[in-house]
Amino acid sequence: MNTETSKKLRYAAAGGAAGLVNGFFGGGGGMVLVPMLAGKCGLDQRKAFATSVAVIAPLCTLSAGIYWYRGSMDVALALPYLTGGLIGGLIGGKVYRQMSMKLLRRAFALLILYGGVRALL
């Protein structure tokens, strides 16, 4: 197997893992995808964060559609979160370039740690 094919298989495996996590938990695929893109796929950290967003957006849309179709989602309840999320995403996307990678990595690690602790308690 050549290097390019091997690379594409790693990318597909990373996307598959993110999709699986998104499907199970309704989100969180980026927490799996960013470390895989940076580690296994060799992207630099900044590209891994940005690429993760590009991958996760359609995965979240698909997961939301499945949850909605099965009657597990309250769209009216989700709207205020969507509004806040869109505003936060816009601000985060603009500030992202000015933040140091060290700070971004630490903030991401704290977010993962917080999510893990909350899931256990």
N, CA, C and O atoms as a MOPAC input file, in Angstrom:
PM7 MOZYME 1SCF
protein

 N      0.85600 1    -1.17300 1     0.00000 1
 C      0.00000 1     0.00000 1     0.00000 1
 C      0.90100 1     1.23400 1     0.00000 1
 O      1.83800 1     1.32200 1     0.79300 1
 N      0.61500 1     2.19000 1    -0.89300 1
 C      1.46300 1     3.37600 1    -0.96000 1
 C      1.12900 1     4.36200 1     0.15800 1
 O      0.12700 1     4.22000 1     0.85800 1
 N      1.98300 1     5.35100 1     0.30400 1
 C      1.84600 1     6.31300 1     1.39800 1
 C      0.55600 1     7.11400 1     1.28700 1
 O     -0.10800 1     7.37500 1     2.29100 1
 N      0.20300 1     7.50300 1     0.06900 1
 C     -1.01700 1     8.30700 1    -0.12000 1
 C     -2.27200 1     7.51800 1     0.26000 1
 O     -3.17900 1     8.06300 1     0.88900 1
 N     -2.32700 1     6.25800 1    -0.11200 1
 C     -3.47000 1     5.40900 1     0.24800 1
 C     -3.52600 1     5.20400 1     1.75000 1
 O     -4.60200 1     5.24500 1     2.34700 1
 N     -2.38100 1     4.98600 1     2.35700 1
 C     -2.31200 1     4.80700 1     3.80900 1
 C     -2.79900 1     6.06100 1     4.53200 1
 O     -3.51400 1     5.97200 1     5.53100 1
 N     -2.41000 1     7.22000 1     4.02500 1
 C     -2.83000 1     8.48400 1     4.61800 1
 C     -4.34000 1     8.64800 1     4.51800 1
 O     -4.98700 1     9.06800 1     5.47800 1
 N     -4.90300 1     8.31900 1     3.35900 1
 C     -6.35200 1     8.44400 1     3.17100 1
 C     -7.11000 1     7.48500 1     4.08000 1
 O     -8.18100 1     7.82300 1     4.58300 1
 N     -6.56300 1     6.29600 1     4.29100 1
 C     -7.19800 1     5.34500 1     5.21000 1
 C     -7.17300 1     5.86200 1     6.64600 1
 O     -8.14900 1     5.69300 1     7.37700 1
 N     -6.07400 1     6.48800 1     7.06000 1
 C     -5.99400 1     7.07200 1     8.41000 1
 C     -7.02000 1     8.19700 1     8.55000 1
 O     -7.68700 1     8.30300 1     9.57900 1
 N     -7.14700 1     9.03200 1     7.52500 1
 C     -8.12300 1    10.11200 1     7.56400 1
 C     -9.54200 1     9.55200 1     7.67500 1
 O    -10.35700 1    10.05600 1     8.44800 1
 N     -9.82600 1     8.51100 1     6.90000 1
 C    -11.15500 1     7.90000 1     6.94300 1
 C    -11.42600 1     7.27100 1     8.30700 1
 O    -12.54300 1     7.35500 1     8.81700 1
 N    -10.40800 1     6.64000 1     8.90100 1
 C    -10.57400 1     6.04800 1    10.23400 1
 C    -10.82900 1     7.12700 1    11.27900 1
 O    -11.65400 1     6.94000 1    12.17300 1
 N    -10.12900 1     8.25500 1    11.17400 1
 C    -10.34700 1     9.36400 1    12.10300 1
 C    -11.76800 1     9.90300 1    11.96400 1
 O    -12.43800 1    10.15800 1    12.96500 1
 N    -12.22600 1    10.07500 1    10.73300 1
 C    -13.59200 1    10.53500 1    10.50100 1
 C    -14.61800 1     9.52900 1    10.99700 1
 O    -15.64900 1     9.90900 1    11.55300 1
 N    -14.33800 1     8.25100 1    10.79900 1
 C    -15.24600 1     7.20600 1    11.28700 1
 C    -15.37000 1     7.21300 1    12.79900 1
 O    -16.46500 1     7.06200 1    13.34000 1
 N    -14.24200 1     7.38800 1    13.48000 1
 C    -14.26500 1     7.44300 1    14.94600 1
 C    -15.06100 1     8.65500 1    15.42600 1
 O    -15.83900 1     8.55800 1    16.37500 1
 N    -14.86400 1     9.79300 1    14.76900 1
 C    -15.60400 1    11.00500 1    15.14400 1
 C    -17.09900 1    10.81800 1    14.89600 1
 O    -17.92000 1    11.21800 1    15.72200 1
 N    -17.45300 1    10.21700 1    13.76900 1
 C    -18.86300 1     9.97500 1    13.47000 1
 C    -19.50400 1     9.02300 1    14.46100 1
 O    -20.65100 1     9.21900 1    14.86200 1
 N    -18.77500 1     8.00100 1    14.85600 1
 C    -19.27600 1     7.03900 1    15.83200 1
 C    -19.55700 1     7.71800 1    17.17300 1
 O    -20.60900 1     7.51100 1    17.77700 1
 N    -18.61200 1     8.52300 1    17.62500 1
 C    -18.78800 1     9.24200 1    18.89300 1
 C    -19.96200 1    10.20400 1    18.78400 1
 O    -20.77500 1    10.29600 1    19.70300 1
 N    -20.05600 1    10.92800 1    17.66000 1
 C    -21.17600 1    11.84700 1    17.46800 1
 C    -22.50700 1    11.11000 1    17.47800 1
 O    -23.47900 1    11.57800 1    18.07100 1
 N    -22.54800 1     9.96900 1    16.82800 1
 C    -23.78200 1     9.19600 1    16.78100 1
 C    -24.20000 1     8.66400 1    18.13700 1
 O    -25.38100 1     8.67400 1    18.48100 1
 N    -23.22700 1     8.19900 1    18.90400 1
 C    -23.52900 1     7.66700 1    20.23900 1
 C    -23.97700 1     8.75600 1    21.20500 1
 O    -24.95300 1     8.58800 1    21.93500 1
 N    -23.24900 1     9.88500 1    21.20100 1
 C    -23.43400 1    10.88500 1    22.25300 1
 C    -24.06000 1    12.18400 1    21.77300 1
 O    -24.26900 1    13.09300 1    22.57600 1
 N    -24.36600 1    12.29400 1    20.48500 1
 C    -24.95700 1    13.51800 1    19.96700 1
 C    -23.96300 1    14.65500 1    19.84800 1
 O    -24.36500 1    15.80100 1    19.65200 1
 N    -22.71100 1    14.37800 1    19.95700 1
 C    -21.64400 1    15.37700 1    19.85700 1
 C    -20.37200 1    14.81800 1    20.44400 1
 O    -20.33500 1    13.67400 1    20.89600 1
 N    -19.33700 1    15.61900 1    20.43600 1
 C    -18.07700 1    15.19300 1    21.02300 1
 C    -17.11600 1    14.56000 1    20.03700 1
 O    -16.01500 1    14.16000 1    20.41500 1
 N    -17.51700 1    14.46600 1    18.77900 1
 C    -16.63400 1    13.87400 1    17.78200 1
 C    -15.32800 1    14.64000 1    17.61300 1
 O    -14.29100 1    14.05100 1    17.30800 1
 N    -15.38100 1    15.95000 1    17.81000 1
 C    -14.17600 1    16.77000 1    17.69400 1
 C    -13.13800 1    16.43900 1    18.74500 1
 O    -11.93700 1    16.58300 1    18.51600 1
 N    -13.60900 1    15.99000 1    19.90800 1
 C    -12.67400 1    15.61700 1    20.97200 1
 C    -11.89200 1    14.36400 1    20.58500 1
 O    -10.78500 1    14.14400 1    21.07600 1
 N    -12.45800 1    13.56100 1    19.72400 1
 C    -11.76300 1    12.38200 1    19.20900 1
 C    -10.96100 1    12.76100 1    17.97300 1
 O     -9.83400 1    12.30100 1    17.78900 1
 N    -11.54500 1    13.59600 1    17.13400 1
 C    -10.95900 1    13.90900 1    15.84400 1
 C     -9.69800 1    14.75300 1    15.93300 1
 O     -8.72400 1    14.46500 1    15.23700 1
 N     -9.68600 1    15.78300 1    16.76200 1
 C     -8.52000 1    16.67000 1    16.82700 1
 C     -7.24800 1    15.90400 1    17.19100 1
 O     -6.24500 1    16.04600 1    16.49000 1
 N     -7.24700 1    15.09800 1    18.25600 1
 C     -6.01400 1    14.35600 1    18.55200 1
 C     -5.62700 1    13.37100 1    17.43600 1
 O     -4.44100 1    13.16000 1    17.18100 1
 N     -6.61700 1    12.77500 1    16.77900 1
 C     -6.30100 1    11.84700 1    15.68800 1
 C     -5.72800 1    12.58600 1    14.48200 1
 O     -4.77600 1    12.11300 1    13.86200 1
 N     -6.29300 1    13.73100 1    14.14900 1
 C     -5.78100 1    14.50700 1    13.01900 1
 C     -4.36300 1    15.00900 1    13.28800 1
 O     -3.51700 1    15.01700 1    12.39400 1
 N     -4.11700 1    15.42600 1    14.52400 1
 C     -2.79200 1    15.94200 1    14.85900 1
 C     -1.76900 1    14.81300 1    15.02200 1
 O     -0.62400 1    14.93900 1    14.58800 1
 N     -2.18900 1    13.71600 1    15.64800 1
 C     -1.24700 1    12.63200 1    15.91900 1
 C     -1.11000 1    11.65700 1    14.77600 1
 O     -0.04300 1    11.57200 1    14.16700 1
 N     -2.14600 1    10.92800 1    14.47100 1
 C     -2.09800 1     9.86900 1    13.46100 1
 C     -2.02000 1    10.39500 1    12.03500 1
 O     -1.37600 1     9.78600 1    11.18000 1
 N     -2.67500 1    11.53200 1    11.77200 1
 C     -2.73600 1    12.04000 1    10.40000 1
 C     -1.66500 1    13.08700 1    10.11500 1
 O     -1.47400 1    13.47300 1     8.96200 1
 N     -0.97500 1    13.54400 1    11.13200 1
 C      0.15900 1    14.44100 1    10.94500 1
 C     -0.16400 1    15.88600 1    10.63100 1
 O      0.71500 1    16.61700 1    10.17300 1
 N     -1.40400 1    16.33000 1    10.86200 1
 C     -1.70900 1    17.74800 1    10.64100 1
 C     -1.15700 1    18.57600 1    11.78500 1
 O     -1.09100 1    18.10900 1    12.92200 1
 N     -0.75700 1    19.81700 1    11.48300 1
 C     -0.34700 1    20.66500 1    12.59500 1
 C     -1.59400 1    21.00600 1    13.40700 1
 O     -2.71500 1    20.91500 1    12.90500 1
 N     -1.39500 1    21.39500 1    14.65200 1
 C     -2.49200 1    21.56600 1    15.60200 1
 C     -3.56100 1    22.53600 1    15.10500 1
 O     -4.75300 1    22.25700 1    15.22800 1
 N     -3.15100 1    23.65500 1    14.55300 1
 C     -4.11900 1    24.64200 1    14.07500 1
 C     -4.98700 1    24.06700 1    12.95200 1
 O     -6.20200 1    24.26100 1    12.94200 1
 N     -4.36700 1    23.36500 1    12.01700 1
 C     -5.13300 1    22.74800 1    10.92900 1
 C     -6.02900 1    21.64000 1    11.46500 1
 O     -7.12300 1    21.42500 1    10.94400 1
 N     -5.58000 1    20.93600 1    12.49500 1
 C     -6.40400 1    19.87000 1    13.08600 1
 C     -7.67400 1    20.45600 1    13.69600 1
 O     -8.75700 1    19.90300 1    13.50800 1
 N     -7.55800 1    21.55700 1    14.41800 1
 C     -8.74200 1    22.20100 1    15.00000 1
 C     -9.70300 1    22.65000 1    13.89800 1
 O    -10.90200 1    22.37700 1    13.96500 1
 N     -9.17200 1    23.34000 1    12.88500 1
 C    -10.01400 1    23.87000 1    11.80800 1
 C    -10.64000 1    22.74400 1    10.98400 1
 O    -11.82000 1    22.80700 1    10.64000 1
 N     -9.85900 1    21.72600 1    10.67100 1
 C    -10.37000 1    20.60300 1     9.88800 1
 C    -11.44800 1    19.86000 1    10.66200 1
 O    -12.42200 1    19.38100 1    10.08100 1
 N    -11.27100 1    19.76800 1    11.96300 1
 C    -12.26100 1    19.10800 1    12.80100 1
 C    -13.62400 1    19.78900 1    12.68000 1
 O    -14.65300 1    19.11800 1    12.59500 1
 N    -13.62500 1    21.09600 1    12.67400 1
 C    -14.88900 1    21.83200 1    12.54400 1
 C    -15.54400 1    21.51700 1    11.20500 1
 O    -16.75800 1    21.32600 1    11.13800 1
 N    -14.74900 1    21.46200 1    10.13900 1
 C    -15.29100 1    21.17100 1     8.80600 1
 C    -15.87400 1    19.75800 1     8.73600 1
 O    -16.83300 1    19.51900 1     8.00200 1
 N    -15.30600 1    18.83400 1     9.48800 1
 C    -15.79100 1    17.45300 1     9.49100 1
 C    -17.00000 1    17.30800 1    10.41800 1
 O    -17.97200 1    16.63300 1    10.08000 1
 N    -16.93200 1    17.93400 1    11.56900 1
 C    -17.96300 1    17.75700 1    12.58600 1
 C    -19.28700 1    18.40300 1    12.19800 1
 O    -20.34500 1    17.87700 1    12.54400 1
 N    -19.25500 1    19.53100 1    11.48800 1
 C    -20.50700 1    20.21100 1    11.12200 1
 C    -21.47300 1    19.27600 1    10.38000 1
 O    -22.62700 1    19.16300 1    10.79300 1
 N    -21.04900 1    18.60400 1     9.30400 1
 C    -22.00500 1    17.69500 1     8.65000 1
 C    -22.34200 1    16.47600 1     9.50500 1
 O    -23.45900 1    15.96300 1     9.43200 1
 N    -21.38900 1    16.00300 1    10.31800 1
 C    -21.68900 1    14.86500 1    11.19300 1
 C    -22.75600 1    15.23400 1    12.21500 1
 O    -23.65900 1    14.44300 1    12.49000 1
 N    -22.65300 1    16.42900 1    12.77600 1
 C    -23.66000 1    16.88200 1    13.73800 1
 C    -25.01600 1    17.05200 1    13.05700 1
 O    -26.05000 1    16.72200 1    13.63700 1
 N    -25.01200 1    17.56500 1    11.83500 1
 C    -26.25900 1    17.71800 1    11.09100 1
 C    -26.91300 1    16.35600 1    10.86000 1
 O    -28.12100 1    16.20100 1    11.04000 1
 N    -26.11800 1    15.38600 1    10.46600 1
 C    -26.63400 1    14.03500 1    10.25400 1
 C    -27.17700 1    13.43700 1    11.55300 1
 O    -28.28200 1    12.89500 1    11.57600 1
 N    -26.39600 1    13.53700 1    12.63200 1
 C    -26.83600 1    13.00300 1    13.92800 1
 C    -28.12000 1    13.68800 1    14.38700 1
 O    -29.03500 1    13.02500 1    14.87500 1
 N    -28.19300 1    15.01000 1    14.23500 1
 C    -29.39600 1    15.74400 1    14.63600 1
 C    -30.60100 1    15.28400 1    13.81700 1
 O    -31.69600 1    15.12200 1    14.35500 1
 N    -30.39800 1    15.07600 1    12.52400 1
 C    -31.49200 1    14.59500 1    11.68000 1
 C    -32.00200 1    13.23000 1    12.12200 1
 O    -33.20800 1    12.98200 1    12.13000 1
 N    -31.08800 1    12.35700 1    12.48600 1
 C    -31.48500 1    11.02500 1    12.94900 1
 C    -32.23500 1    11.12700 1    14.27500 1
 O    -33.27600 1    10.49400 1    14.44800 1
 N    -31.71300 1    11.91800 1    15.21200 1
 C    -32.39400 1    12.09500 1    16.49900 1
 C    -33.77800 1    12.71600 1    16.29800 1
 O    -34.74400 1    12.29900 1    16.93700 1
 N    -33.87400 1    13.71000 1    15.41300 1
 C    -35.16000 1    14.34900 1    15.14400 1
 C    -36.13700 1    13.35200 1    14.53400 1
 O    -37.29100 1    13.27400 1    14.95400 1
 N    -35.67400 1    12.58700 1    13.54200 1
 C    -36.52300 1    11.60000 1    12.87000 1
 C    -37.07300 1    10.57200 1    13.86100 1
 O    -38.21300 1    10.12400 1    13.73600 1
 N    -36.26200 1    10.21100 1    14.83000 1
 C    -36.68700 1     9.20600 1    15.82000 1
 C    -37.45400 1     9.81400 1    16.98700 1
 O    -37.83900 1     9.10100 1    17.91400 1
 N    -37.67900 1    11.12400 1    16.95000 1
 C    -38.45500 1    11.77800 1    17.99000 1
 C    -37.69700 1    12.04300 1    19.27800 1
 O    -38.31100 1    12.24300 1    20.32600 1
 N    -36.38000 1    12.04800 1    19.21700 1
 C    -35.57700 1    12.22600 1    20.42700 1
 C    -35.08500 1    13.65400 1    20.62000 1
 O    -34.34500 1    13.92300 1    21.56600 1
 N    -35.47900 1    14.57700 1    19.74400 1
 C    -34.95300 1    15.93300 1    19.83800 1
 C    -36.08700 1    16.93600 1    19.97900 1
 O    -37.10800 1    16.83500 1    19.29900 1
 N    -35.89900 1    17.90500 1    20.87000 1
 C    -36.84200 1    19.00200 1    21.05500 1
 C    -36.25400 1    20.23200 1    20.36300 1
 O    -35.39800 1    20.91500 1    20.92600 1
 N    -36.71100 1    20.50900 1    19.15000 1
 C    -36.16100 1    21.59700 1    18.34600 1
 C    -36.35900 1    22.94300 1    19.03100 1
 O    -35.45200 1    23.77500 1    19.01900 1
 N    -37.51400 1    23.17200 1    19.62300 1
 C    -37.78100 1    24.45300 1    20.29300 1
 C    -36.80300 1    24.67600 1    21.44600 1
 O    -36.34700 1    25.79700 1    21.67000 1
 N    -36.48600 1    23.62100 1    22.16400 1
 C    -35.52200 1    23.73900 1    23.25400 1
 C    -34.11300 1    23.99900 1    22.73000 1
 O    -33.31300 1    24.65600 1    23.39600 1
 N    -33.81200 1    23.49300 1    21.55600 1
 C    -32.46600 1    23.63000 1    20.99000 1
 C    -32.19700 1    25.01700 1    20.41000 1
 O    -31.03800 1    25.42400 1    20.33000 1
 N    -33.22400 1    25.75000 1    20.00700 1
 C    -33.02000 1    27.03000 1    19.31300 1
 C    -32.19500 1    28.05800 1    20.08800 1
 O    -31.28800 1    28.65200 1    19.50500 1
 N    -32.46800 1    28.29900 1    21.38400 1
 C    -31.62200 1    29.27600 1    22.08800 1
 C    -30.14900 1    28.85000 1    22.13600 1
 O    -29.25400 1    29.69200 1    22.05500 1
 N    -29.90300 1    27.55400 1    22.26700 1
 C    -28.52200 1    27.05000 1    22.26900 1
 C    -27.88200 1    27.24000 1    20.90000 1
 O    -26.69700 1    27.55900 1    20.80300 1
 N    -28.66100 1    27.04600 1    19.85100 1
 C    -28.16400 1    27.23100 1    18.49000 1
 C    -27.77500 1    28.68500 1    18.25900 1
 O    -26.72500 1    28.97200 1    17.68500 1
 N    -28.62700 1    29.59600 1    18.71100 1
 C    -28.33500 1    31.02300 1    18.56600 1
 C    -27.04300 1    31.38200 1    19.29200 1
 O    -26.16100 1    32.02800 1    18.72500 1
 N    -26.94000 1    30.96400 1    20.53400 1
 C    -25.71600 1    31.23700 1    21.29400 1
 C    -24.50500 1    30.56200 1    20.67900 1
 O    -23.41700 1    31.13800 1    20.64500 1
 N    -24.68700 1    29.34700 1    20.19300 1
 C    -23.58600 1    28.62300 1    19.57100 1
 C    -23.09600 1    29.29200 1    18.29800 1
 O    -21.89300 1    29.33400 1    18.03800 1
 N    -24.02000 1    29.81200 1    17.50600 1
 C    -23.62100 1    30.52000 1    16.29100 1
 C    -22.82700 1    31.78000 1    16.61900 1
 O    -21.82100 1    32.07100 1    15.97200 1
 N    -23.27200 1    32.51200 1    17.61000 1
 C    -22.55400 1    33.72700 1    18.02200 1
 C    -21.18200 1    33.35400 1    18.58200 1
 O    -20.17300 1    33.96900 1    18.23600 1
 N    -21.15500 1    32.34300 1    19.44800 1
 C    -19.87500 1    31.89800 1    20.01100 1
 C    -18.92700 1    31.38000 1    18.94400 1
 O    -17.72400 1    31.63100 1    19.00800 1
 N    -19.45900 1    30.65700 1    17.96300 1
 C    -18.62700 1    30.15100 1    16.87500 1
 C    -18.04500 1    31.27300 1    16.03400 1
 O    -16.89100 1    31.20400 1    15.61200 1
 N    -18.83500 1    32.30000 1    15.79000 1
 C    -18.35400 1    33.45000 1    15.02700 1
 C    -17.22200 1    34.15300 1    15.77600 1
 O    -16.18600 1    34.46900 1    15.19200 1
 N    -17.42700 1    34.39500 1    17.06200 1
 C    -16.39200 1    35.05000 1    17.87200 1
 C    -15.15200 1    34.16600 1    17.96400 1
 O    -14.03200 1    34.64200 1    17.78300 1
 N    -15.35600 1    32.86900 1    18.24600 1
 C    -14.22800 1    31.95000 1    18.35400 1
 C    -13.42100 1    31.85700 1    17.07500 1
 O    -12.19200 1    31.80800 1    17.11600 1
 N    -14.10800 1    31.83400 1    15.93100 1
 C    -13.42000 1    31.77600 1    14.64700 1
 C    -12.58500 1    33.01800 1    14.37900 1
 O    -11.52200 1    32.93500 1    13.76300 1
 N    -13.06100 1    34.16500 1    14.83600 1
 C    -12.30800 1    35.40700 1    14.63400 1
 C    -11.11100 1    35.51200 1    15.59200 1
 O    -10.05900 1    36.02200 1    15.20900 1
 N    -11.26400 1    35.04000 1    16.81700 1
 C    -10.21100 1    35.14500 1    17.83000 1
 C     -9.16500 1    34.03800 1    17.67300 1
 O     -8.02400 1    34.19200 1    18.10600 1
 N     -9.55600 1    32.93900 1    17.05900 1
 C     -8.73500 1    31.73200 1    16.93000 1
 C     -7.32400 1    32.01200 1    16.43200 1
 O     -6.35900 1    31.50700 1    17.00500 1
 N     -7.19000 1    32.79900 1    15.38500 1
 C     -5.88100 1    33.07000 1    14.78500 1
 C     -4.94200 1    33.83200 1    15.72100 1
 O     -3.72100 1    33.71700 1    15.60700 1
 N     -5.50200 1    34.59900 1    16.63600 1
 C     -4.67100 1    35.41000 1    17.50900 1
 C     -4.23600 1    34.68500 1    18.77700 1
 O     -3.37900 1    35.18200 1    19.50800 1
 N     -4.81300 1    33.52200 1    19.04400 1
 C     -4.47600 1    32.77200 1    20.26100 1
 C     -3.25800 1    31.90200 1    20.02400 1
 O     -3.05000 1    31.38200 1    18.92700 1
 N     -2.46500 1    31.75200 1    21.05600 1
 C     -1.29600 1    30.88200 1    20.94600 1
 C     -1.74200 1    29.42000 1    20.94600 1
 O     -2.75400 1    29.06600 1    21.55100 1
 N     -0.97700 1    28.58700 1    20.26300 1
 C     -1.29200 1    27.16400 1    20.22200 1
 C     -1.18500 1    26.54800 1    21.61000 1
 O     -1.94200 1    25.63600 1    21.94100 1
 N     -0.27300 1    27.02300 1    22.40600 1
 C     -0.12100 1    26.50000 1    23.76700 1
 C     -1.41000 1    26.72000 1    24.55900 1
 O     -1.88400 1    25.81500 1    25.24600 1
 N     -1.96900 1    27.91500 1    24.46000 1
 C     -3.21600 1    28.22500 1    25.15200 1
 C     -4.37500 1    27.39900 1    24.58600 1
 O     -5.19000 1    26.87500 1    25.34600 1
 N     -4.45100 1    27.28200 1    23.26700 1
 C     -5.52400 1    26.49400 1    22.65200 1
 C     -5.44800 1    25.02900 1    23.07600 1
 O     -6.47200 1    24.42700 1    23.39900 1
 N     -4.23800 1    24.44600 1    23.08100 1
 C     -4.08600 1    23.04400 1    23.49300 1
 C     -4.49600 1    22.85100 1    24.94100 1
 O     -5.16500 1    21.87300 1    25.27600 1
 N     -4.10100 1    23.77200 1    25.79300 1
 C     -4.45300 1    23.65700 1    27.21600 1
 C     -5.94700 1    23.82000 1    27.42900 1
 O     -6.54600 1    23.08600 1    28.21600 1
 N     -6.55300 1    24.77500 1    26.73700 1
 C     -7.99800 1    24.97600 1    26.86100 1
 C     -8.73700 1    23.73400 1    26.36200 1
 O     -9.72300 1    23.31300 1    26.96800 1
 N     -8.26900 1    23.15200 1    25.27100 1
 C     -8.89600 1    21.94300 1    24.73400 1
 C     -8.74800 1    20.78900 1    25.71900 1
 O     -9.69900 1    20.04200 1    25.94600 1
 N     -7.57400 1    20.64100 1    26.30000 1
 C     -7.34700 1    19.57000 1    27.28500 1
 C     -8.24900 1    19.75800 1    28.50500 1
 O     -8.80300 1    18.78600 1    29.01900 1
 N     -8.39900 1    20.99100 1    28.97000 1
 C     -9.28800 1    21.25600 1    30.10900 1
 C    -10.74100 1    20.94900 1    29.75900 1
 O    -11.49000 1    20.43000 1    30.58700 1
 N    -11.13400 1    21.27400 1    28.53200 1
 C    -12.49600 1    20.97100 1    28.09300 1
 C    -12.73700 1    19.46200 1    28.09000 1
 O    -13.77900 1    19.00100 1    28.55700 1
 N    -11.79300 1    18.69700 1    27.57300 1
 C    -11.92000 1    17.24500 1    27.56700 1
 C    -11.95800 1    16.71200 1    29.00100 1
 O    -12.77900 1    15.85300 1    29.32200 1
 N    -11.08300 1    17.21400 1    29.85300 1
 C    -11.04800 1    16.79200 1    31.24800 1
 C    -12.36700 1    17.11900 1    31.96300 1
 O    -12.91400 1    16.28700 1    32.68600 1
 N    -12.86000 1    18.32700 1    31.75300 1
 C    -14.13000 1    18.72900 1    32.35800 1
 C    -15.26400 1    17.79900 1    31.90300 1
 O    -16.06300 1    17.33300 1    32.71400 1
 N    -15.31600 1    17.54100 1    30.59100 1
 C    -16.35500 1    16.64900 1    30.06600 1
 C    -16.26000 1    15.25900 1    30.65100 1
 O    -17.28000 1    14.64600 1    30.96600 1
 N    -15.04100 1    14.75000 1    30.80200 1
 C    -14.84800 1    13.42300 1    31.38500 1
 C    -15.29700 1    13.36100 1    32.84300 1
 O    -15.95900 1    12.41000 1    33.25600 1
 N    -14.93500 1    14.37100 1    33.60900 1
 C    -15.32900 1    14.40700 1    35.02900 1
 C    -16.84400 1    14.51500 1    35.15000 1
 O    -17.45700 1    13.83200 1    35.97000 1
 N    -17.44600 1    15.37600 1    34.32700 1
 C    -18.91900 1    15.53300 1    34.37500 1
 C    -19.63000 1    14.23800 1    33.98700 1
 O    -20.68000 1    13.91000 1    34.53800 1
 N    -19.05800 1    13.51700 1    33.04900 1
 C    -19.66200 1    12.24800 1    32.61700 1
 C    -19.59200 1    11.20300 1    33.71500 1
 O    -20.48500 1    10.36500 1    33.84000 1
 N    -18.53700 1    11.24900 1    34.50800 1
 C    -18.37500 1    10.26900 1    35.59400 1
 C    -19.24100 1    10.57600 1    36.80300 1
 O    -19.64800 1     9.66200 1    37.52100 1
 N    -19.52800 1    11.84900 1    37.03800 1
 C    -20.28600 1    12.23200 1    38.24300 1
 C    -21.76700 1    12.27600 1    38.03300 1
 O    -22.51300 1    12.58300 1    38.96200 1

